[in-house]
């Protein structure tokens, strides 16, 4: 048996990688609006390593603590089989979906540069006819805003932005995400904000697998052609961070759908991450040098002059390798009369920008994350994101408290 790190890391065999088939990739991209939400729940067993249970060395190799192995087995995960490809089994009976069932053992070297470059966004389009008869407050459709490329280096100009990679039944997938502050660990956050549908499939599925975050992905802004043969350092200069815990709203788990905007008002998630290679003892926030506060009491739309959405759009005409931003005055969008009204802005970004942070001046007068990209029309032109209220704060606080003092 090969060595396994105490942080429930599984070492990957060889260099073989699983890629999205051309057919599935084209289907994902054809739905030019890739922005639907998927919800996650809270609570559950923590499968990350506890410092008090650090494994002893055996012939110079570290072995996973028995308590972590046992917890994984409770979820039907045999470490040896998982490492050898059992994670590709998406049988409905074995696909964990409950809020407390999140497990994500690290498979070292799974996310190599080629696999990251080839990942596609799982979002599907929302036909504008789907929302035409909804009740609630909906402002006129905004004029399209052309997304502007963020100048490299991305770390210098958008240091909290990055990509989330994960595996789904449809193949290797990608979303956008933002490094956010951790109230329980000020200055040392390991928390990332994204969309619920980037970690959980919603009402008809479960937790996605092999979830990892790359801050400042392709920091130098290289083209897709230039990235062919790129080194890990060139693609992920600030490392690759695996999600050792993720939470989304119960509403997304219960209602979230791939089309029509089901659950979109609750399409948010928080991922707690840990470095794949063990790191140098620094947190994600210390590594990238920044983290955004999250404002759950943002000013009303009428008082907002501008909101900026950031992400890595992958649907045509974009290729997912370049970071973009859209800035526009937000309006309101009601998907369902009983659900919170969403923010909406004009923006040309497409699939792949899901989960990317929306930033505006917060209630304290400073820049803060107030939403994330969730849905948009099949033809692109605008994006919508959830308003972050009590449910979102509950998810955020739960993840922070779970890792308080660690």
C-alpha positions as a Markdown table, in Angstrom:
| # | Residue | x | y | z |
|---|---|---|---|---|
| 1 | Unk | 0.0 | 0.0 | 0.0 |
| 2 | Unk | 1.3 | 3.5 | -0.9 |
| 3 | Unk | 1.7 | 6.2 | 1.7 |
| 4 | Unk | -1.3 | 8.3 | 2.6 |
| 5 | Unk | -1.0 | 11.7 | 4.4 |
| 6 | Unk | -2.9 | 12.3 | 7.6 |
| 7 | Unk | -5.0 | 15.0 | 6.0 |
| 8 | Unk | -6.9 | 12.1 | 4.3 |
| 9 | Unk | -4.8 | 12.5 | 1.2 |
| 10 | Unk | -4.8 | 9.7 | -1.3 |
| 11 | Unk | -1.8 | 9.5 | -3.7 |
| 12 | Unk | -2.8 | 9.1 | -7.3 |
| 13 | Unk | -1.3 | 6.5 | -9.5 |
| 14 | Unk | 0.6 | 7.6 | -12.6 |
| 15 | Unk | -0.3 | 10.5 | -14.9 |
| 16 | Unk | -3.5 | 9.2 | -16.5 |
| 17 | Unk | -6.4 | 11.6 | -16.3 |
| 18 | Unk | -10.1 | 11.4 | -17.0 |
| 19 | Unk | -11.4 | 14.1 | -19.4 |
| 20 | Unk | -14.8 | 15.3 | -20.4 |
| 21 | Unk | -15.9 | 13.7 | -23.6 |
| 22 | Unk | -16.2 | 16.1 | -26.6 |
| 23 | Unk | -20.0 | 15.4 | -26.7 |
| 24 | Unk | -20.5 | 16.2 | -23.0 |
| 25 | Unk | -18.2 | 19.2 | -23.3 |
| 26 | Unk | -20.2 | 20.6 | -26.2 |
| 27 | Unk | -23.5 | 20.1 | -24.4 |
| 28 | Unk | -22.2 | 21.9 | -21.3 |
| 29 | Unk | -20.9 | 24.8 | -23.4 |
| 30 | Unk | -23.9 | 25.0 | -25.8 |
| 31 | Unk | -26.1 | 26.1 | -22.9 |
| 32 | Unk | -24.4 | 29.4 | -23.0 |
| 33 | Unk | -25.8 | 30.4 | -19.7 |
| 34 | Unk | -24.2 | 28.2 | -17.4 |
| 35 | Unk | -25.4 | 29.6 | -14.2 |
| 36 | Unk | -27.7 | 27.5 | -12.1 |
| 37 | Unk | -27.5 | 26.9 | -8.4 |
| 38 | Unk | -27.0 | 23.7 | -6.3 |
| 39 | Unk | -27.3 | 23.6 | -2.6 |
| 40 | Unk | -25.3 | 22.1 | 0.2 |
| 41 | Unk | -26.2 | 21.5 | 3.8 |
| 42 | Unk | -24.5 | 22.1 | 7.1 |
| 43 | Unk | -23.0 | 20.1 | 9.9 |
| 44 | Unk | -21.7 | 16.5 | 9.7 |
| 45 | Unk | -18.6 | 14.6 | 10.4 |
| 46 | Unk | -15.2 | 16.3 | 9.9 |
| 47 | Unk | -12.9 | 14.1 | 7.8 |
| 48 | Unk | -9.9 | 16.4 | 8.0 |
| 49 | Unk | -7.0 | 15.5 | 10.1 |
| 50 | Unk | -7.0 | 16.6 | 13.7 |
| 51 | Unk | -3.6 | 17.6 | 14.9 |
| 52 | Unk | -4.0 | 15.5 | 18.0 |
| 53 | Unk | -4.3 | 12.4 | 15.9 |
| 54 | Unk | -1.2 | 12.9 | 13.7 |
| 55 | Unk | 0.0 | 9.5 | 12.5 |
| 56 | Unk | 3.3 | 8.1 | 13.6 |
| 57 | Unk | 6.0 | 7.5 | 11.0 |
| 58 | Unk | 6.4 | 3.9 | 9.8 |
| 59 | Unk | 9.5 | 3.2 | 7.7 |
| 60 | Unk | 9.6 | 6.9 | 6.8 |
| 61 | Unk | 6.0 | 6.9 | 5.5 |
| 62 | Unk | 2.9 | 8.5 | 7.0 |
| 63 | Unk | -0.3 | 6.5 | 7.2 |
| 64 | Unk | -3.8 | 7.8 | 7.6 |
| 65 | Unk | -5.1 | 7.8 | 11.2 |
| 66 | Unk | -7.5 | 5.0 | 11.9 |
| 67 | Unk | -10.3 | 7.3 | 13.1 |
| 68 | Unk | -10.3 | 9.2 | 9.7 |
| 69 | Unk | -10.2 | 5.9 | 7.8 |
| 70 | Unk | -13.2 | 4.7 | 9.9 |
| 71 | Unk | -15.1 | 7.9 | 9.2 |
| 72 | Unk | -14.6 | 7.5 | 5.5 |
| 73 | Unk | -15.7 | 3.9 | 5.7 |
| 74 | Unk | -18.9 | 5.1 | 7.3 |
| 75 | Unk | -19.6 | 6.9 | 4.1 |
| 76 | Unk | -18.9 | 3.7 | 2.1 |
| 77 | Unk | -15.5 | 5.0 | 1.0 |
| 78 | Unk | -12.6 | 2.5 | 1.0 |
| 79 | Unk | -9.4 | 4.6 | 0.7 |
| 80 | Unk | -7.6 | 2.0 | -1.5 |
| 81 | Unk | -10.5 | 1.6 | -3.9 |
| 82 | Unk | -11.1 | 5.4 | -4.0 |
| 83 | Unk | -7.5 | 6.1 | -4.9 |
| 84 | Unk | -7.7 | 3.5 | -7.7 |
| 85 | Unk | -10.8 | 5.1 | -9.3 |
| 86 | Unk | -13.8 | 4.2 | -7.2 |
| 87 | Unk | -14.7 | 7.9 | -7.0 |
| 88 | Unk | -15.9 | 7.6 | -10.6 |
| 89 | Unk | -18.9 | 5.5 | -9.4 |
| 90 | Unk | -21.9 | 7.8 | -9.6 |
| 91 | Unk | -24.5 | 5.1 | -8.8 |
| 92 | Unk | -27.5 | 6.8 | -7.2 |
| 93 | Unk | -27.4 | 4.6 | -4.2 |
| 94 | Unk | -23.8 | 5.4 | -3.5 |
| 95 | Unk | -23.8 | 9.2 | -4.3 |
| 96 | Unk | -23.7 | 11.0 | -1.0 |
| 97 | Unk | -26.1 | 13.9 | -0.9 |
| 98 | Unk | -27.1 | 14.8 | 2.6 |
| 99 | Unk | -25.7 | 17.9 | 4.2 |
| 100 | Unk | -23.6 | 16.0 | 6.8 |
| 101 | Unk | -22.2 | 13.5 | 4.2 |
| 102 | Unk | -19.5 | 15.7 | 2.5 |
| 103 | Unk | -16.2 | 13.8 | 2.1 |
| 104 | Unk | -13.3 | 14.8 | -0.2 |
| 105 | Unk | -10.1 | 12.8 | 0.3 |
| 106 | Unk | -7.1 | 14.4 | -1.5 |
| 107 | Unk | -5.8 | 12.5 | -4.5 |
| 108 | Unk | -2.4 | 14.0 | -5.0 |
| 109 | Unk | -1.5 | 15.0 | -8.5 |
| 110 | Unk | -5.0 | 14.4 | -9.8 |
| 111 | Unk | -5.4 | 18.1 | -10.9 |
| 112 | Unk | -2.4 | 18.4 | -13.2 |
| 113 | Unk | -2.3 | 21.4 | -15.6 |
| 114 | Unk | -3.8 | 19.6 | -18.6 |
| 115 | Unk | -6.8 | 18.3 | -16.5 |
| 116 | Unk | -7.4 | 21.8 | -15.1 |
| 117 | Unk | -7.2 | 23.4 | -18.6 |
| 118 | Unk | -9.7 | 20.9 | -20.1 |
| 119 | Unk | -12.3 | 21.2 | -17.3 |
| 120 | Unk | -15.7 | 22.4 | -18.3 |
| 121 | Unk | -18.5 | 24.3 | -16.5 |
| 122 | Unk | -21.6 | 22.2 | -15.6 |
| 123 | Unk | -24.1 | 25.1 | -15.7 |
| 124 | Unk | -27.1 | 24.9 | -18.0 |
| 125 | Unk | -29.1 | 27.7 | -19.5 |
| 126 | Unk | -32.2 | 29.5 | -18.2 |
| 127 | Unk | -34.7 | 30.3 | -20.9 |
| 128 | Unk | -35.9 | 33.9 | -20.3 |
| 129 | Unk | -39.4 | 32.6 | -21.0 |
| 130 | Unk | -39.1 | 30.6 | -17.8 |
| 131 | Unk | -39.2 | 33.8 | -15.7 |
| 132 | Unk | -41.6 | 35.9 | -17.6 |
| 133 | Unk | -44.6 | 35.0 | -15.6 |
| 134 | Unk | -43.0 | 35.1 | -12.1 |
| 135 | Unk | -44.4 | 37.3 | -9.4 |
| 136 | Unk | -42.4 | 39.5 | -7.2 |
| 137 | Unk | -40.1 | 42.4 | -8.0 |
| 138 | Unk | -38.3 | 42.2 | -11.3 |
| 139 | Unk | -36.7 | 45.2 | -12.9 |
| 140 | Unk | -36.4 | 45.6 | -16.7 |
| 141 | Unk | -33.7 | 43.4 | -18.3 |
| 142 | Unk | -30.4 | 45.2 | -18.1 |
| 143 | Unk | -28.5 | 46.2 | -21.2 |
| 144 | Unk | -25.6 | 43.8 | -21.9 |
| 145 | Unk | -22.2 | 44.8 | -20.5 |
| 146 | Unk | -19.1 | 43.6 | -22.3 |
| 147 | Unk | -16.8 | 41.8 | -19.8 |
| 148 | Unk | -13.4 | 43.3 | -19.5 |
| 149 | Unk | -10.3 | 41.1 | -19.2 |
| 150 | Unk | -8.5 | 41.6 | -15.9 |
| 151 | Unk | -4.9 | 42.7 | -16.6 |
| 152 | Unk | -2.3 | 40.1 | -15.4 |
| 153 | Unk | -1.0 | 39.5 | -13.0 |
| 154 | Unk | -4.3 | 38.4 | -11.6 |
| 155 | Unk | -2.7 | 38.3 | -8.1 |
| 156 | Unk | -1.9 | 42.0 | -8.4 |
| 157 | Unk | -5.3 | 43.1 | -9.7 |
| 158 | Unk | -7.8 | 40.5 | -8.3 |
| 159 | Unk | -5.9 | 38.6 | -5.6 |
| 160 | Unk | -8.9 | 36.9 | -4.0 |
| 161 | Unk | -10.2 | 35.4 | -7.3 |
| 162 | Unk | -9.6 | 31.8 | -8.4 |
| 163 | Unk | -11.1 | 28.6 | -9.9 |
| 164 | Unk | -12.8 | 25.7 | -8.3 |
| 165 | Unk | -12.3 | 22.3 | -10.0 |
| 166 | Unk | -14.4 | 19.2 | -9.4 |
| 167 | Unk | -15.6 | 15.9 | -10.9 |
| 168 | Unk | -19.3 | 15.2 | -11.7 |
| 169 | Unk | -21.1 | 12.4 | -13.5 |
| 170 | Unk | -20.8 | 14.6 | -16.7 |
| 171 | Unk | -17.0 | 14.9 | -16.4 |
| 172 | Unk | -14.3 | 17.2 | -15.2 |
| 173 | Unk | -15.8 | 20.6 | -14.3 |
| 174 | Unk | -14.9 | 24.1 | -13.2 |
| 175 | Unk | -16.3 | 27.2 | -11.5 |
| 176 | Unk | -15.1 | 30.5 | -10.2 |
| 177 | Unk | -14.6 | 31.4 | -6.5 |
| 178 | Unk | -13.4 | 34.0 | -4.0 |
| 179 | Unk | -11.1 | 33.9 | -0.9 |
| 180 | Unk | -13.2 | 35.3 | 2.0 |
| 181 | Unk | -12.4 | 36.3 | 5.6 |
| 182 | Unk | -12.8 | 33.8 | 8.4 |
| 183 | Unk | -14.2 | 35.4 | 11.6 |
| 184 | Unk | -12.8 | 32.7 | 13.8 |
| 185 | Unk | -9.3 | 33.0 | 12.3 |
| 186 | Unk | -8.8 | 36.6 | 11.4 |
| 187 | Unk | -5.9 | 37.1 | 9.0 |
| 188 | Unk | -5.6 | 33.4 | 8.5 |
| 189 | Unk | -8.6 | 32.3 | 6.5 |
| 190 | Unk | -8.9 | 29.1 | 4.6 |
| 191 | Unk | -12.4 | 29.8 | 3.4 |
| 192 | Unk | -13.6 | 30.2 | -0.2 |
| 193 | Unk | -17.0 | 31.5 | -1.4 |
| 194 | Unk | -18.6 | 30.0 | -4.5 |
| 195 | Unk | -22.0 | 28.8 | -5.9 |
| 196 | Unk | -23.9 | 25.9 | -4.4 |
| 197 | Unk | -24.1 | 24.2 | -7.8 |
| 198 | Unk | -20.3 | 24.1 | -7.9 |
| 199 | Unk | -20.2 | 21.7 | -4.9 |
| 200 | Unk | -23.6 | 19.9 | -5.0 |
| 201 | Unk | -25.9 | 18.7 | -7.8 |
| 202 | Unk | -29.1 | 19.7 | -6.0 |
| 203 | Unk | -32.4 | 17.8 | -5.7 |
| 204 | Unk | -31.5 | 15.1 | -8.2 |
| 205 | Unk | -27.9 | 14.5 | -7.1 |
| 206 | Unk | -25.3 | 14.7 | -4.4 |
| 207 | Unk | -21.9 | 16.1 | -3.5 |
| 208 | Unk | -19.4 | 16.5 | -6.3 |
| 209 | Unk | -16.0 | 15.0 | -5.8 |
| 210 | Unk | -12.3 | 16.0 | -5.9 |
| 211 | Unk | -13.2 | 19.6 | -5.2 |
| 212 | Unk | -10.2 | 21.8 | -5.2 |
| 213 | Unk | -9.4 | 25.6 | -5.4 |
| 214 | Unk | -6.6 | 27.3 | -7.4 |
| 215 | Unk | -6.2 | 31.0 | -6.4 |
| 216 | Unk | -5.0 | 33.3 | -9.3 |
| 217 | Unk | -5.3 | 30.5 | -11.8 |
| 218 | Unk | -3.1 | 31.3 | -14.9 |
| 219 | Unk | -1.8 | 34.3 | -13.1 |
| 220 | Unk | 0.2 | 35.5 | -16.1 |
| 221 | Unk | -2.8 | 35.5 | -18.3 |
| 222 | Unk | -1.4 | 33.0 | -20.8 |
| 223 | Unk | -3.5 | 31.9 | -23.8 |
| 224 | Unk | -4.9 | 28.4 | -24.0 |
| 225 | Unk | -2.3 | 27.6 | -26.6 |
| 226 | Unk | 0.5 | 28.9 | -24.3 |
| 227 | Unk | -0.8 | 26.8 | -21.5 |
| 228 | Unk | -0.3 | 23.5 | -23.4 |
| 229 | Unk | 2.6 | 21.9 | -21.6 |
| 230 | Unk | 2.6 | 24.5 | -18.8 |
| 231 | Unk | 4.0 | 23.5 | -15.4 |
| 232 | Unk | 2.0 | 23.3 | -12.3 |
| 233 | Unk | 3.7 | 26.4 | -11.0 |
| 234 | Unk | 2.7 | 28.4 | -14.1 |
| 235 | Unk | -0.9 | 27.3 | -13.8 |
| 236 | Unk | -1.2 | 27.4 | -10.0 |
| 237 | Unk | 1.5 | 29.7 | -8.6 |
| 238 | Unk | -0.1 | 29.9 | -5.2 |
| 239 | Unk | -0.8 | 26.2 | -4.9 |
| 240 | Unk | -3.7 | 23.8 | -5.2 |
| 241 | Unk | -6.0 | 23.7 | -2.2 |
| 242 | Unk | -8.5 | 20.8 | -1.6 |
| 243 | Unk | -11.9 | 21.3 | 0.0 |
| 244 | Unk | -11.8 | 19.5 | 3.3 |
| 245 | Unk | -15.3 | 20.7 | 4.1 |
| 246 | Unk | -18.1 | 22.4 | 2.1 |
| 247 | Unk | -21.5 | 23.7 | 3.0 |
| 248 | Unk | -24.4 | 25.1 | 1.0 |
| 249 | Unk | -28.0 | 25.9 | 1.8 |
| 250 | Unk | -30.5 | 23.2 | 2.6 |
| 251 | Unk | -32.7 | 24.9 | 0.0 |
| 252 | Unk | -30.2 | 24.2 | -2.7 |
| 253 | Unk | -30.0 | 20.5 | -1.7 |
| 254 | Unk | -33.7 | 20.2 | -1.7 |
| 255 | Unk | -34.7 | 22.4 | -4.6 |
| 256 | Unk | -31.6 | 23.1 | -6.8 |
| 257 | Unk | -32.0 | 22.2 | -10.5 |
| 258 | Unk | -29.9 | 22.3 | -13.6 |
| 259 | Unk | -32.4 | 24.4 | -15.5 |
| 260 | Unk | -35.1 | 27.0 | -15.0 |
| 261 | Unk | -33.5 | 28.7 | -12.0 |
| 262 | Unk | -34.8 | 26.2 | -9.3 |
| 263 | Unk | -33.1 | 27.0 | -6.0 |
| 264 | Unk | -31.1 | 29.9 | -7.5 |
| 265 | Unk | -32.0 | 32.3 | -4.7 |
| 266 | Unk | -30.1 | 30.0 | -2.4 |
| 267 | Unk | -27.3 | 29.1 | -4.7 |
| 268 | Unk | -24.2 | 29.8 | -2.5 |
| 269 | Unk | -21.6 | 27.7 | -0.8 |
| 270 | Unk | -18.5 | 28.0 | 1.4 |
| 271 | Unk | -15.6 | 25.7 | 1.0 |
| 272 | Unk | -12.9 | 25.3 | 3.7 |
| 273 | Unk | -9.6 | 24.3 | 2.1 |
| 274 | Unk | -6.2 | 22.7 | 2.9 |
| 275 | Unk | -3.1 | 22.7 | 0.7 |
| 276 | Unk | -2.5 | 19.5 | -1.3 |
| 277 | Unk | 1.2 | 19.3 | -0.6 |
| 278 | Unk | 1.0 | 20.3 | 3.1 |
| 279 | Unk | 2.0 | 23.9 | 2.4 |
| 280 | Unk | 4.5 | 25.9 | 4.5 |
| 281 | Unk | 2.2 | 26.4 | 7.5 |
| 282 | Unk | 0.6 | 29.5 | 6.0 |
| 283 | Unk | -3.2 | 29.8 | 5.5 |
| 284 | Unk | -4.8 | 30.5 | 2.1 |
| 285 | Unk | -5.3 | 34.2 | 3.1 |
| 286 | Unk | -1.6 | 34.5 | 4.2 |
| 287 | Unk | -0.5 | 32.8 | 1.0 |
| 288 | Unk | -2.4 | 35.1 | -1.4 |
| 289 | Unk | -2.2 | 38.1 | 0.9 |
| 290 | Unk | -5.9 | 39.0 | 0.8 |
| 291 | Unk | -9.4 | 38.0 | 1.7 |
| 292 | Unk | -12.7 | 39.8 | 1.2 |
| 293 | Unk | -15.3 | 40.4 | 4.0 |
| 294 | Unk | -18.8 | 39.1 | 3.3 |
| 295 | Unk | -21.6 | 41.5 | 3.9 |
| 296 | Unk | -25.0 | 39.9 | 4.8 |
| 297 | Unk | -26.7 | 43.3 | 5.2 |
| 298 | Unk | -25.8 | 45.0 | 1.9 |
| 299 | Unk | -27.6 | 48.3 | 1.1 |
| 300 | Unk | -30.8 | 48.1 | -1.0 |
| 301 | Unk | -30.4 | 47.9 | -4.8 |
| 302 | Unk | -31.6 | 51.5 | -5.1 |
| 303 | Unk | -28.6 | 52.7 | -3.0 |
| 304 | Unk | -26.0 | 50.7 | -5.0 |
| 305 | Unk | -24.2 | 52.6 | -7.7 |
| 306 | Unk | -22.3 | 49.6 | -9.1 |
| 307 | Unk | -21.6 | 46.0 | -8.5 |
| 308 | Unk | -18.6 | 44.1 | -10.0 |
| 309 | Unk | -18.7 | 40.4 | -10.9 |
| 310 | Unk | -15.4 | 38.5 | -11.4 |
| 311 | Unk | -14.9 | 35.1 | -13.0 |
| 312 | Unk | -13.3 | 32.8 | -15.6 |
| 313 | Unk | -16.0 | 32.4 | -18.3 |
| 314 | Unk | -15.5 | 29.2 | -20.4 |
| 315 | Unk | -18.5 | 29.2 | -22.8 |
| 316 | Unk | -18.0 | 30.7 | -26.2 |
| 317 | Unk | -16.5 | 33.2 | -27.0 |
| 318 | Unk | -14.4 | 32.6 | -23.9 |
| 319 | Unk | -12.1 | 29.7 | -23.2 |
| 320 | Unk | -12.0 | 29.6 | -19.4 |
| 321 | Unk | -8.3 | 30.5 | -19.1 |
| 322 | Unk | -8.7 | 34.3 | -18.7 |
| 323 | Unk | -10.1 | 36.2 | -15.7 |
| 324 | Unk | -12.8 | 38.8 | -16.6 |
| 325 | Unk | -15.0 | 41.3 | -14.8 |
| 326 | Unk | -18.3 | 43.1 | -15.4 |
| 327 | Unk | -19.3 | 46.3 | -13.6 |
| 328 | Unk | -22.9 | 47.5 | -13.7 |
| 329 | Unk | -25.6 | 49.0 | -11.6 |
| 330 | Unk | -27.7 | 46.1 | -10.2 |
| 331 | Unk | -31.4 | 45.5 | -10.6 |
| 332 | Unk | -33.8 | 43.0 | -9.2 |
| 333 | Unk | -34.9 | 39.6 | -10.5 |
| 334 | Unk | -37.7 | 37.5 | -9.0 |
| 335 | Unk | -37.5 | 33.8 | -9.9 |
| 336 | Unk | -40.3 | 32.6 | -7.5 |
| 337 | Unk | -42.7 | 34.7 | -5.5 |
| 338 | Unk | -41.8 | 32.9 | -2.2 |
| 339 | Unk | -38.1 | 33.1 | -2.7 |
| 340 | Unk | -35.8 | 36.1 | -2.0 |
| 341 | Unk | -35.4 | 38.5 | -5.0 |
| 342 | Unk | -32.0 | 38.2 | -6.7 |
| 343 | Unk | -29.5 | 40.8 | -7.9 |
| 344 | Unk | -29.1 | 41.1 | -11.7 |
| 345 | Unk | -26.5 | 42.9 | -13.8 |
| 346 | Unk | -25.7 | 43.2 | -17.5 |
| 347 | Unk | -22.7 | 41.0 | -18.3 |
| 348 | Unk | -21.5 | 39.0 | -21.3 |
| 349 | Unk | -19.7 | 36.3 | -19.2 |
| 350 | Unk | -20.8 | 32.8 | -19.8 |
| 351 | Unk | -20.3 | 29.3 | -18.4 |
| 352 | Unk | -17.4 | 29.0 | -16.0 |
| 353 | Unk | -18.0 | 32.3 | -14.3 |
| 354 | Unk | -20.5 | 30.6 | -11.9 |
| 355 | Unk | -19.6 | 31.1 | -8.3 |
| 356 | Unk | -17.5 | 34.1 | -9.0 |
| 357 | Unk | -17.8 | 36.9 | -6.4 |
| 358 | Unk | -19.9 | 40.0 | -6.7 |
| 359 | Unk | -18.3 | 43.0 | -4.9 |
| 360 | Unk | -19.7 | 46.4 | -4.0 |
| 361 | Unk | -19.4 | 48.9 | -1.2 |
| 362 | Unk | -20.6 | 47.2 | 1.9 |
| 363 | Unk | -22.6 | 48.5 | 4.8 |
| 364 | Unk | -19.4 | 49.8 | 6.5 |
| 365 | Unk | -18.4 | 51.7 | 3.4 |
| 366 | Unk | -15.6 | 49.2 | 2.4 |
| 367 | Unk | -15.6 | 46.7 | -0.5 |
| 368 | Unk | -17.3 | 43.5 | 0.4 |
| 369 | Unk | -18.6 | 40.3 | -1.3 |
| 370 | Unk | -22.4 | 40.5 | -1.4 |
| 371 | Unk | -23.3 | 37.8 | -3.9 |
| 372 | Unk | -22.0 | 35.3 | -6.5 |
| 373 | Unk | -22.8 | 34.4 | -10.0 |
| 374 | Unk | -25.6 | 31.9 | -10.2 |
| 375 | Unk | -27.8 | 32.0 | -13.3 |
| 376 | Unk | -28.1 | 33.9 | -16.6 |
| 377 | Unk | -30.0 | 33.5 | -20.0 |
| 378 | Unk | -29.1 | 30.9 | -22.6 |
| 379 | Unk | -28.1 | 33.7 | -24.9 |
| 380 | Unk | -26.0 | 35.5 | -22.3 |
| 381 | Unk | -26.2 | 39.2 | -21.7 |
| 382 | Unk | -27.0 | 39.3 | -18.0 |
| 383 | Unk | -26.1 | 37.5 | -14.8 |
| 384 | Unk | -28.1 | 37.0 | -11.6 |
| 385 | Unk | -26.8 | 36.2 | -8.1 |
| 386 | Unk | -28.5 | 35.5 | -4.7 |
| 387 | Unk | -28.9 | 38.1 | -2.0 |
| 388 | Unk | -27.0 | 37.0 | 1.0 |
| 389 | Unk | -29.2 | 36.9 | 4.1 |
| 390 | Unk | -29.7 | 34.8 | 7.2 |
| 391 | Unk | -29.4 | 31.5 | 5.4 |
| 392 | Unk | -26.1 | 32.5 | 3.8 |
| 393 | Unk | -24.8 | 33.8 | 7.1 |
| 394 | Unk | -25.7 | 30.6 | 8.7 |
| 395 | Unk | -23.6 | 28.6 | 6.2 |
| 396 | Unk | -20.7 | 31.0 | 6.5 |
| 397 | Unk | -20.7 | 31.0 | 10.3 |
| 398 | Unk | -21.0 | 27.2 | 10.5 |
| 399 | Unk | -17.9 | 26.7 | 8.4 |
| 400 | Unk | -16.0 | 29.3 | 10.4 |
| 401 | Unk | -17.0 | 27.8 | 13.7 |
| 402 | Unk | -16.2 | 24.2 | 12.5 |
| 403 | Unk | -12.5 | 25.1 | 12.1 |
| 404 | Unk | -12.2 | 27.7 | 14.9 |
| 405 | Unk | -8.8 | 27.5 | 16.6 |
| 406 | Unk | -7.3 | 25.2 | 13.9 |
